[in-house]
Amino acid sequence: MNFQNIIMKKRNGIELEDNEIRFFVNGYTNGEIPDYQVSALLMAVYFNGLNERETLSLTKEMLYSGETVDLSAIEGIKVDKHSTGGVGDTTSMIVAPLVASCGVPVAKMSGRGLGHTGGTIDKLESIPGFKVELSIADFIEQVKQHKLALIGQTGNLAPADKKLYALRDVTATVENISLIASSIMSKKLAAGSDAIVLDVKIGHGAFMQTLDEAVELAKTMVEIGGGMNRKVVALVTNMDQPLGFAIGNALEVKEALQVLGGKGPSDLKELCLRLSSEMISFGLKIDSVSARKKAEESLDSGKALAKFFDFIEAQGGDIDYLKNPSKLPSSEKTIDVVSPKTGYIKGINALELGYCAMSLGAGREKKTSKLDYASGILLNAKNGDFVAKDQILAKLHLSNSLEYDSEIESRVLDSFLIDSDKPDSSTKLVLARVSEYSTDYY
């Protein structure tokens, strides 16, 4: 098969056959097709797109390019959750134990953070002793015993996607719905769960900027799931401001503990209940109203918090730090960012706050960057709140190891839009729900 002919077909907007996609993925993964030719094909795909069949075919080839996880030894319907990334997105730390406490097995593989987006693995590793390096056999055994395990992605999970994404990143071909969807779903499907709940973020702090784009991405991923005989539902959720109040690893663990204890920020708690309800509905085969009731009861009774402790201890974490959150990593120095005037918060630039937290040491500019678990930003006000002049908008938790850049303070301040007029309405948290049957807008 001639790869140049494949490039020409897609350049001319002609549909690729399954065997041509297989030849492309296998050849590139094995090093038989060079970067410059694959770059040309990716650019042709970027401009001409892939149809539903081509997208499913690409997902399958990336999925089977490496090892897959067989979870059949675990009883029940295994349910996973994935977020497309945001700022202050602490949901996995809350949702996983909450769902597991309701009897639904959660076998989750998560990633590390890069840039403005935090990673669940990094947050959990701020708990002393917690380990993510479990063998697949131990991973499965822990889910069988505790209903929950969370590890980093294995090195040979969808290796074709890893190689293709690195090339997309340097050839300006990331922003294509089919390529994004197949990348996400190849990894999620390889992880072996029976059902997947997707949290597709939209807004300043997210990858997707418009509702139409986010819904299209959600529909594409739901279609891929259906094509692979997996149950998938997606919620399109707002990331125009950080979720909750905490941005930073140990800060977010403390906030997760609040929500698991039945308290915490209302937006974070509500989104976790929405996501958990979808997962519980899949796992127990019950309607969404009954699933929501189970999730609320688990939070109110303390079962969810107890399951979090159980899960952390099973993976080597010292739960004394969870019982006494003040012992978790904390900054030796904080700086208050105060409002320059009286008014209402009309907008918050979540993306900029994410980058500011990264600059403080809470995130990685490069994969090799070292994290400071104590650093980050703790918000004191959100969209729609009234603030007085000199009232604290946010508290910067400085890295204990990095030199502080005073410019960050002004960047954080500039991230808040304050207006004298009260905003017309509160920010919607969930904007749409996409399933194999329908798309509902809220």
C-alpha positions as CSV (number, residue, x, y, z in Angstrom):
1,M,0.0,0.0,0.0
2,N,1.3,3.5,-1.0
3,F,1.0,6.0,1.9
4,Q,1.4,8.9,-0.5
5,N,-1.9,7.8,-2.2
6,I,-3.6,7.8,1.2
7,I,-2.4,11.4,1.8
8,M,-3.7,12.4,-1.6
9,K,-7.1,10.8,-1.0
10,K,-7.7,12.7,2.2
11,R,-6.2,15.9,0.8
12,N,-8.9,15.6,-1.9
13,G,-11.7,15.0,0.6
14,I,-12.1,11.3,-0.2
15,E,-13.1,8.8,2.5
16,L,-10.4,6.5,3.7
17,E,-11.0,2.7,3.9
18,D,-10.5,0.8,7.2
19,N,-7.5,-1.0,5.8
20,E,-5.9,2.3,4.8
21,I,-6.4,3.7,8.4
22,R,-5.0,0.4,9.8
23,F,-1.9,0.7,7.5
24,F,-1.4,4.3,8.6
25,V,-1.7,3.7,12.4
26,N,0.4,0.5,12.4
27,G,3.0,1.9,10.1
28,Y,3.5,5.1,12.1
29,T,3.5,3.3,15.5
30,N,6.1,0.8,14.3
31,G,8.3,3.6,12.9
32,E,7.8,2.5,9.2
33,I,6.1,5.8,8.1
34,P,8.0,9.0,8.8
35,D,6.8,12.0,10.7
36,Y,6.7,14.3,7.6
37,Q,4.3,12.0,5.8
38,V,2.0,11.6,8.8
39,S,2.1,15.4,9.4
40,A,0.8,15.8,5.8
41,L,-2.1,13.4,6.5
42,L,-3.0,15.0,9.8
43,M,-3.2,18.4,8.1
44,A,-5.4,16.9,5.4
45,V,-7.6,15.4,8.2
46,Y,-7.6,18.7,10.0
47,F,-9.1,20.5,7.0
48,N,-11.3,17.8,5.5
49,G,-12.3,15.9,8.6
50,L,-13.2,12.2,9.2
51,N,-16.7,10.9,9.0
52,E,-18.3,8.7,11.7
53,R,-17.0,5.4,10.3
54,E,-13.5,6.8,9.7
55,T,-13.4,8.2,13.3
56,L,-14.5,4.9,14.8
57,S,-11.9,3.0,12.6
58,L,-9.1,5.4,13.8
59,T,-10.2,4.9,17.4
60,K,-10.2,1.1,17.1
61,E,-6.7,1.0,15.5
62,M,-5.3,3.3,18.3
63,L,-7.1,1.3,20.9
64,Y,-5.6,-2.0,19.7
65,S,-2.1,-0.6,19.0
66,G,-1.1,-1.7,22.5
67,E,-2.3,-3.6,25.6
68,T,-5.9,-3.4,26.8
69,V,-7.2,-4.0,30.3
70,D,-9.5,-6.9,30.9
71,L,-11.8,-6.1,33.9
72,S,-14.1,-9.2,33.4
73,A,-12.8,-10.7,36.7
74,I,-14.6,-7.8,38.6
75,E,-18.3,-8.4,39.3
76,G,-20.8,-5.8,38.2
77,I,-20.9,-3.1,35.6
78,K,-17.6,-1.2,35.8
79,V,-18.0,2.6,35.2
80,D,-15.4,5.2,34.4
81,K,-15.4,9.0,34.2
82,H,-13.4,11.3,32.1
83,S,-13.0,15.1,32.1
84,T,-11.6,17.0,29.1
85,G,-9.7,19.2,31.6
86,G,-10.3,22.4,33.5
87,V,-9.2,24.6,36.4
88,G,-10.0,23.5,39.9
89,D,-11.6,20.3,38.6
90,T,-11.5,18.1,41.7
91,T,-14.4,15.9,40.6
92,S,-12.6,12.6,40.1
93,M,-11.3,12.6,43.7
94,I,-14.9,13.0,44.9
95,V,-16.9,11.1,42.3
96,A,-14.9,7.9,42.3
97,P,-15.3,7.1,46.1
98,L,-18.9,8.5,46.1
99,V,-19.9,6.1,43.3
100,A,-17.9,3.2,44.8
101,S,-19.6,3.7,48.1
102,C,-22.9,3.1,46.4
103,G,-21.7,-0.4,45.2
104,V,-20.6,0.5,41.7
105,P,-17.0,-0.7,40.9
106,V,-14.7,2.1,39.6
107,A,-11.4,1.0,38.0
108,K,-9.9,4.3,37.0
109,M,-6.7,5.2,35.2
110,S,-5.9,8.9,35.4
111,G,-3.2,11.3,34.1
112,R,-0.9,13.9,35.4
113,G,-1.4,17.6,34.9
114,L,0.3,19.7,32.3
115,G,0.0,23.5,31.8
116,H,-3.1,25.0,33.3
117,T,-4.9,21.7,33.7
118,G,-4.4,19.8,37.0
119,G,-4.0,16.0,37.1
120,T,-5.8,13.8,39.6
121,I,-2.7,11.7,40.1
122,D,-0.7,14.8,41.2
123,K,-3.4,15.8,43.6
124,L,-3.6,12.4,45.3
125,E,0.2,12.2,45.5
126,S,0.1,15.3,47.8
127,I,-1.1,12.8,50.4
128,P,2.0,11.3,52.0
129,G,2.5,7.6,51.1
130,F,-0.1,7.4,48.3
131,K,1.1,5.2,45.5
132,V,-0.2,5.0,41.9
133,E,2.2,2.4,40.6
134,L,0.1,-0.8,40.9
135,S,0.4,-3.8,38.6
136,I,-2.7,-4.5,36.5
137,A,-3.3,-7.7,38.6
138,D,-3.1,-5.7,41.9
139,F,-5.3,-2.9,40.3
140,I,-8.0,-5.4,39.5
141,E,-7.7,-7.1,42.9
142,Q,-8.1,-3.8,44.8
143,V,-11.3,-3.0,42.8
144,K,-12.6,-6.5,43.7
145,Q,-11.9,-5.9,47.4
146,H,-12.6,-2.1,47.8
147,K,-14.8,-1.3,44.7
148,L,-12.2,1.4,43.8
149,A,-8.6,1.7,42.5
150,L,-6.9,4.6,40.7
151,I,-3.6,4.3,38.9
152,G,-1.6,6.2,36.3
153,Q,-2.0,5.1,32.7
154,T,0.2,2.2,31.7
155,G,3.0,2.9,29.3
156,N,1.7,0.6,26.6
157,L,-2.0,1.8,26.7
158,A,-2.9,3.1,23.2
159,P,0.8,3.9,22.2
160,A,-0.4,5.0,18.7
161,D,-2.4,7.8,20.3
162,K,0.6,8.9,22.4
163,K,2.8,9.1,19.4
164,L,0.2,10.8,17.2
165,Y,-0.7,13.3,19.8
166,A,2.9,14.4,20.2
167,L,3.1,15.0,16.5
168,R,-0.3,16.8,16.4
169,D,1.0,19.1,19.2
170,V,3.9,20.4,17.1
171,T,2.1,20.5,13.7
172,A,-1.0,22.7,14.8
173,T,-3.4,19.8,14.2
174,V,-4.8,19.3,17.7
175,E,-8.1,21.2,17.2
176,N,-10.1,18.7,15.2
177,I,-13.2,17.0,16.7
178,S,-12.5,13.5,15.2
179,L,-8.8,13.5,16.3
180,I,-9.7,14.8,19.8
181,A,-12.5,12.3,20.2
182,S,-10.6,9.3,18.9
183,S,-7.6,10.2,21.2
184,I,-9.7,10.4,24.3
185,M,-11.9,7.4,23.6
186,S,-9.0,5.1,22.5
187,K,-7.5,5.4,26.0
188,K,-10.8,5.2,27.9
189,L,-11.9,2.1,26.0
190,A,-8.4,0.5,26.4
191,A,-8.9,0.9,30.2
192,G,-11.7,-1.7,30.1
193,S,-14.8,-0.2,31.7
194,D,-18.3,-1.2,30.6
195,A,-19.7,2.4,30.7
196,I,-18.1,5.8,30.6
197,V,-19.4,9.2,31.8
198,L,-17.8,12.2,30.1
199,D,-17.5,15.7,31.4
200,V,-16.9,17.9,28.4
201,K,-15.7,21.4,29.6
202,I,-16.6,24.6,27.8
203,G,-15.4,28.2,28.4
204,H,-12.3,30.2,29.2
205,G,-10.6,27.5,31.2
206,A,-11.4,24.7,28.8
207,F,-10.3,23.4,25.4
208,M,-13.7,23.8,23.7
209,Q,-14.8,27.5,23.5
210,T,-18.4,27.2,22.1
211,L,-21.4,25.2,23.0
212,D,-21.8,23.9,19.4
213,E,-18.2,22.6,19.4
214,A,-18.5,21.0,22.8
215,V,-21.8,19.2,21.9
216,E,-20.2,18.0,18.6
217,L,-17.3,16.6,20.5
218,A,-19.6,15.0,23.0
219,K,-21.8,13.4,20.3
220,T,-18.7,12.1,18.5
221,M,-17.4,10.4,21.7
222,V,-20.9,9.0,22.5
223,E,-21.1,7.6,18.9
224,I,-17.6,6.0,19.3
225,G,-18.7,4.3,22.5
226,G,-21.9,3.0,20.9
227,G,-19.8,1.6,18.0
228,M,-17.7,-0.3,20.5
229,N,-20.7,-1.6,22.4
230,R,-20.1,0.6,25.5
231,K,-22.6,2.8,27.2
232,V,-21.5,6.4,27.1
233,V,-23.2,9.7,28.2
234,A,-21.7,13.1,28.2
235,L,-22.4,16.3,30.2
236,V,-21.3,19.6,28.8
237,T,-20.3,21.7,31.8
238,N,-19.2,25.3,32.3
239,M,-15.5,26.2,32.8
240,D,-15.8,30.0,32.5
241,Q,-14.7,30.2,36.1
242,P,-12.8,27.7,38.2
243,L,-14.8,24.9,39.8
244,G,-15.0,25.3,43.5
245,F,-12.6,27.7,45.2
246,A,-9.3,25.8,45.3
247,I,-6.6,25.6,42.5
248,G,-3.6,23.5,43.5
249,N,-2.9,20.0,44.6
250,A,-3.1,19.8,48.4
251,L,-5.6,22.7,48.4
252,E,-7.9,20.6,46.2
253,V,-7.5,17.6,48.4
254,K,-8.8,19.7,51.3
255,E,-11.7,20.9,49.3
256,A,-12.5,17.3,48.2
257,L,-12.6,16.3,51.8
258,Q,-15.1,19.1,52.5
259,V,-17.5,17.9,49.7
260,L,-17.1,14.2,50.7
261,G,-18.1,15.4,54.2
262,G,-21.3,16.8,52.8
263,K,-20.2,20.5,52.7
264,G,-17.8,22.4,50.4
265,P,-18.5,24.7,47.4
266,S,-22.0,24.4,46.0
267,D,-20.9,24.2,42.3
268,L,-18.4,21.5,42.9
269,K,-20.8,19.5,45.0
270,E,-23.6,19.8,42.5
271,L,-21.4,18.8,39.5
272,C,-20.1,15.8,41.5
273,L,-23.7,14.7,42.2
274,R,-24.7,15.1,38.6
275,L,-21.7,13.0,37.4
276,S,-22.1,10.4,40.1
277,S,-25.8,10.0,39.4
278,E,-25.0,9.2,35.7
279,M,-22.4,6.6,36.8
280,I,-24.6,5.0,39.5
281,S,-27.5,4.9,37.0
282,F,-25.3,2.9,34.6
283,G,-23.8,0.7,37.3
284,L,-27.0,-0.3,39.2
285,K,-29.3,0.0,36.2
286,I,-31.6,2.4,38.0
287,D,-33.2,5.7,36.9
288,S,-31.4,9.0,37.4
289,V,-33.7,10.2,40.2
290,S,-33.0,7.1,42.3
291,A,-29.3,7.3,41.5
292,R,-29.2,10.9,42.6
293,K,-30.9,10.0,45.9
294,K,-28.4,7.2,46.5
295,A,-25.5,9.7,45.9
296,E,-26.9,12.3,48.2
297,E,-27.5,9.7,51.0
298,S,-23.9,8.5,50.7
299,L,-22.6,12.0,51.2
300,D,-25.0,12.8,54.0
301,S,-24.3,9.5,55.9
302,G,-20.5,9.7,55.6
303,K,-20.2,6.6,53.5
304,A,-18.5,8.5,50.6
305,L,-15.9,10.0,53.0
306,A,-15.3,6.6,54.6
307,K,-14.8,5.0,51.1
308,F,-12.3,7.7,50.3
309,F,-10.3,6.9,53.4
310,D,-10.5,3.2,52.6
311,F,-9.3,3.7,49.1
312,I,-6.4,6.0,50.1
313,E,-5.2,3.6,52.8
314,A,-5.4,0.6,50.4
315,Q,-2.9,2.4,48.1
316,G,-0.5,3.3,50.9
317,G,-1.7,6.8,51.8
318,D,-1.5,8.0,55.4
319,I,-5.1,8.7,56.3
320,D,-4.1,10.6,59.4
321,Y,-3.4,13.5,57.0
322,L,-7.0,13.2,55.8
323,K,-8.4,13.1,59.3
324,N,-6.3,16.2,60.1
325,P,-6.1,18.1,56.8
326,S,-4.0,20.9,58.4
327,K,-1.1,18.3,58.3
328,L,-1.3,18.2,54.4
329,P,1.4,20.2,52.6
330,S,0.8,23.9,53.2
331,S,2.5,27.1,52.1
332,E,4.7,29.0,54.5
333,K,3.7,32.3,52.9
334,T,0.5,33.6,51.4
335,I,-0.5,36.9,49.7
336,D,-3.9,38.4,49.6
337,V,-5.2,39.8,46.3
338,V,-7.8,42.5,47.1
339,S,-10.5,44.2,45.1
340,P,-9.6,47.6,43.8
341,K,-13.2,48.8,43.9
342,T,-16.7,47.9,45.0
343,G,-19.0,46.0,42.7
344,Y,-20.1,42.6,41.4
345,I,-17.9,40.0,39.9
346,K,-19.0,39.8,36.3
347,G,-16.4,37.4,35.0
348,I,-13.3,35.3,36.0
349,N,-10.6,34.3,33.6
350,A,-10.2,30.6,34.6
351,L,-7.5,29.9,32.1
352,E,-5.3,32.8,33.4
353,L,-5.8,31.7,37.0
354,G,-4.8,28.2,35.9
355,Y,-1.5,29.5,34.4
356,C,-0.9,31.7,37.5
357,A,-1.3,28.6,39.7
358,M,1.2,26.8,37.5
359,S,3.6,29.7,37.8
360,L,3.3,29.4,41.6
361,G,4.4,25.8,41.5
362,A,1.1,24.0,41.4
363,G,1.4,22.8,37.8
364,R,3.9,21.8,35.1
365,E,5.1,24.0,32.3
366,K,7.0,20.9,31.0
367,K,6.6,17.2,31.8
368,T,9.8,17.4,33.8
369,S,8.7,20.4,35.9
370,K,8.7,19.7,39.7
371,L,5.5,20.3,41.6
372,D,5.1,22.1,44.9
373,Y,2.0,20.4,46.4
374,A,1.4,23.2,48.9
375,S,1.2,26.0,46.3
376,G,-1.8,27.4,44.4
377,I,-4.7,29.8,44.6
378,L,-7.7,29.9,47.0
379,L,-10.5,32.0,45.7
380,N,-12.7,34.0,48.0
381,A,-15.3,35.2,45.5
382,K,-17.0,33.8,42.4
383,N,-19.1,35.1,39.5
384,G,-22.1,37.2,40.7
385,D,-20.7,37.9,44.1
386,F,-20.7,41.4,45.5
387,V,-17.3,42.6,46.7
388,A,-16.3,45.7,48.6
389,K,-13.2,47.7,47.9
390,D,-10.1,46.1,49.6
391,Q,-12.1,42.8,50.1
392,I,-10.0,39.7,49.4
393,L,-10.6,38.2,46.0
394,A,-8.1,35.4,46.2
395,K,-5.2,34.2,48.4
396,L,-2.0,33.1,46.7
397,H,-0.2,30.1,48.4
398,L,3.4,30.6,47.4
399,S,5.8,27.7,46.6
400,N,8.1,26.8,49.4
401,S,10.9,26.2,46.8
402,L,10.4,28.6,43.9
403,E,11.2,32.3,43.9
404,Y,8.0,34.4,43.8
405,D,7.3,36.4,40.8
406,S,5.4,39.6,41.9
407,E,3.8,39.9,38.5
408,I,1.6,36.9,39.3
409,E,-0.3,39.1,41.8
410,S,-1.4,41.6,39.2
411,R,-2.2,38.8,36.7
412,V,-4.6,37.2,39.3
413,L,-6.2,40.6,39.9
414,D,-6.7,41.2,36.2
415,S,-8.4,37.8,36.0
416,F,-11.4,39.3,37.8
417,L,-13.9,41.5,35.9
418,I,-15.7,43.7,38.4
419,D,-18.7,45.8,37.4
420,S,-21.0,48.2,39.2
421,D,-24.1,46.5,37.8
422,K,-25.4,43.2,39.2
423,P,-25.2,40.4,36.6
424,D,-28.5,39.4,35.1
425,S,-28.4,35.7,36.1
426,S,-26.2,33.1,37.8
427,T,-23.8,31.0,35.8
428,K,-25.2,27.7,34.4
429,L,-23.2,24.7,35.6
430,V,-24.5,22.0,33.2
431,L,-25.3,23.2,29.7
432,A,-26.2,20.0,27.9
433,R,-26.5,16.2,28.2
434,V,-25.7,14.0,25.3
435,S,-26.7,10.3,25.2
436,E,-27.1,7.8,22.4
437,Y,-30.8,8.7,22.3
438,S,-30.9,12.5,22.6
439,T,-29.2,15.8,23.2
440,D,-30.8,17.9,26.0
441,Y,-30.0,21.5,26.5
442,Y,-30.4,23.3,29.9
